[in-house]
Amino acid sequence: MEDIKQNVAKNLQELRKMNNLTQAELAEKLNYSDKSVSKWEHAESLPDIEVLCRLAEMYGVTVDFLTKEGSYKQKAEYVKKDNSLVNRIAIIGLIVSAVWLIAAIIYIYILLFVGYSAWVAFIWALPASAFITLYMLRKWGIKKYSYLLSSIFLWSLLLSLCFQFIQLAIWPILLIGVPIQVAIILISKIKK
């Protein structure tokens, strides 16, 4: 039992430090006192199983990781893999696929019942896809691709307008994109 206490103590301390948390910050997250956290990390006591499970979940490891001896790298098999990025990409992919499905349905409907080739529906799917992707990434706090997606949205929207009204020759509308693109670039350069 003493070995498990020592292992848990060492592992909790290592994980807390890896996550740049103080004992007080960890205690606050768990609704415990910092004295309790200190006792766990000095092998004076063990957290109950519910707290061990919460700690494992919080640090992205299994309870086995907390009880085993060895370094973080030696216990890699007990580290949970983060699938959140894969899930987010899949969600965006599904939503964008739905946009293109709607564009295909509109195209087919107009082609069959109106007798007109509405290929422009696919052109409008581009800014819709860029906007949805930009919105979802910002919602999840991922701002890394905001500049690129904002630019794609801007130019695909303006091009969609030009293609939609091609007979009106409104290509000068693309000139609106230049100052907006400059603003997008300048906004991306502002440090938060």
Disulfide bonds with the S-S distance in Angstrom:
none
